[in-house]
C-alpha cells in the first residue's frame, strides 16, 4: 500500500520502521518535532520527503542483520534535518534527489558491515551539511552531482562512482578519496578545501578537473592512476603536492599551479605531454625517476627550492668505473630489467622546456635522459647545475642563462650541439668523460672563476669567442685526465680574456698535447701561465731550465 503523510504535522517522533513493504510514500512538506525512523523500508515506488522539516534525526537506511532500505526513487530536495540524516545501508535504484538539503549534523550514506549502500544517481547540489558527509564504500552506477555543496567538516568518498561533480563545493575539513574508483569525469573546479585532499593510495580516475581549486593543506595523489586528462591549472595548495608513483595516460596540465610547499612527482609515468608552465612552488619540484613520453613544459616556472630531474640510482655501467684510469663503459640509462617485464627508462624525457624559469636552489639532472631538445634559454639557477653520472642529452640550449653556482658536467654524453652563448656562471666544468659529439659554443660568455675541460672528449668545434674567464682555463694531457680532441676538432679562442692558462706545460716533452690540431687564438689574452699546484713547476722550468719547452709550446 501507499503511504501518504504530505503536509503532516507530528509534534513528537515518527516511526515507520516496522512497515516492511509499501508502494510509494508521499511525505512532502511534512513537519516532525522529534526524530523520524524509516529504517528498513522497502518501497516499490517513489518516496518523497521534499520540503520536509525534521527538528531532530532522520533515519532512512537499513536495519540490523543486513535488512537494506530499498527505494525506486527518493527525494529529499529542499528538506531540513535538525540532527543527523542516516542512510547507511540504502539501495536506491533510480534517482536520489537531495538538492538544497540542509542537515544540521552528519549525513551518513556509507556502507557499514552487513549494510551496503548502492545508488544510481545522486543529486546534492547546493546542499548544506553541518558536520561530516560520509560516502565511504558506496557504489554509484550513475553520476553524483554535488556542485555547490557546503560540508562543515570532512567529506569521505572512498567508494566506486561513475561521474562526480564537486564544482564550487566548500569542504570545511578534509576530502578523503583514497582508493576511490571514478569511472567518469571528476569535476572539482573552484573547489575549496580548508585542510587536506587525499586522492591517492590506489585510486583510479578517468578524468580529473581541479582547475581553480583551493586546498589549504596538502594534496595527496600518490600511487594513483588517471586514464584521461588531469587538469590542475591555477590550482592553489597551502602545503605540498604529492603525486609520486602515479601513472597518467592522458595529458597532465598543471599550468600556473601554486603551492607553498613542494611539488613531488617522483617515479611518475606519463604517456603524453606534461605542462608545468608558470608553476610556482615554495620548495622543491621533484621529478626524480620520472618517465615522460611527451614533452615537459616548465616555461616560466618559479621553484622556491631545488629542481630535481635526476635518476635516483646510477646506471649499472657507472657502478663499475675502473679504479685505475676512471674510464666508463657505455651507460645504460634504463632501469634494470625485471624478469618477464619490459624495461622502463627512469628520469627519461622526450623534450624539456625550461625557458625563463627561475630556480632558487640547484638543478639536478644526474643520470637523466633527454631524447629531444633541452631548452634552458634565460634560465636563472641560484645553485649548481648538475649533468653527471651517465646522463644523456641531445641538443642543449643554455644561452643567456645565469647559474649562480657551477655548471658541472662529467660522465655525460651530449649527442647534439650545446649552446652556451652569453652564459653567466661561477664555474664551468666540462670534464672527466664528458663527451660532446657535436659543436660546443660559448660566444660572449662570462665565467667568474674557472673553465675546466680536463678529461672531456670533443668531436667537433668548440667556440669560446669573446668570452671572459676570471680564473683558469684548465686543460690536461695525461693518459688519465687528458682533454681529448678528434681529428675534426677545432678550438676557437679569439678575443677571449683569461686569467690563468693551465695546460700541463711539460706535455710537449712527452709528445702529448691538450690542444686540437686547429686552434684560433687571434686576440686571445691571458695574464699568466700556471695556476694551482703547477705554479712552482712553471717557475722552476723558467728559472732553471731551457726555454725550449716554452718555444715548443708556442
Number of C-alpha atoms within 10 A of each C-alpha: 10 15 14 14 17 18 16 14 13 15 11 13 16 15 13 13 19 11 14 14 15 16 15 21 21 18 21 23 22 20 24 22 17 18 19 24 19 21 28 25 23 23 24 17 16 19 24 24 26 24 21 23 21 26 21 21 23 27 20 26 30 28 20 13 9 14 19 25 27 26 26 20 22 25 23 25 23 20 24 26 25 20 20 23 26 21 24 28 30 29 27 22 19 17 19 25 22 23 23 21 24 24 26 20 20 23 26 21 26 27 23 14 11 14 21 22 26 23 25 20 22 23 22 23 24 21 24 23 25 20 21 23 26 22 23 22 21 25 21 23 17 19 22 22 22 23 23 20 24 24 25 21 20 22 26 20 24 24 20 21 26 20 22 23 22 23 24 21 23 23 26 19 21 23 24 21 23 24 20 24 21 24 20 17 19 23 22 24 24 20 22 22 25 19 21 22 25 22 25 24 18 16 23 22 25 21 21 22 22 23 24 21 22 24 24 20 22 22 24 22 24 24 21 23 23 22 17 17 19 23 23 24 24 22 23 23 26 19 22 23 25 22 23 24 20 24 20 23 17 19 20 23 22 23 24 22 23 26 27 19 21 24 28 23 23 25 23 25 24 23 18 18 21 23 23 23 23 23 25 25 25 20 23 21 27 23 25 27 27 26 23 26 17 17 19 22 23 24 23 21 25 24 25 21 22 23 25 25 27 28 29 17 15 20 22 17 15 19 13 12 13 11 7 7 10 15 17 17 15 13 20 17 23 18 18 14 11 9 7 6 7 10 12 16 21 27 30 27 25 18 22 22 22 23 23 20 22 24 24 19 22 22 23 23 25 28 31 33 27 21 17 17 19 22 22 23 23 22 23 22 24 19 22 20 23 22 26 25 28 29 29 24 24 20 19 22 22 23 23 21 23 22 26 20 19 25 20 19 25 22 27 26 24 20 18 17 20 23 22 23 24 21 23 26 25 22 24 25 20 25 25 24 26 27 22 24 19 19 20 23 22 22 22 19 23 22 23 19 19 22 25 21 27 25 27 25 22 25 18 19 22 21 21 21 24 20 23 21 23 19 20 26 23 21 24 24 23 17 11 14 19 24 28 24 20 14 11 12 20 21 22 21 22 19 18 21 19 23 19 21 21 19 25 21 23 18 16 15 12 9 8 16 23 22 18 18 13 13 14 14 14 12 13 16 17 17 11 12 18 20 19 9 8 15 12 12 15 17 13 11 16 14 10 8 11 10 12 12 16 13 8 11 14 6
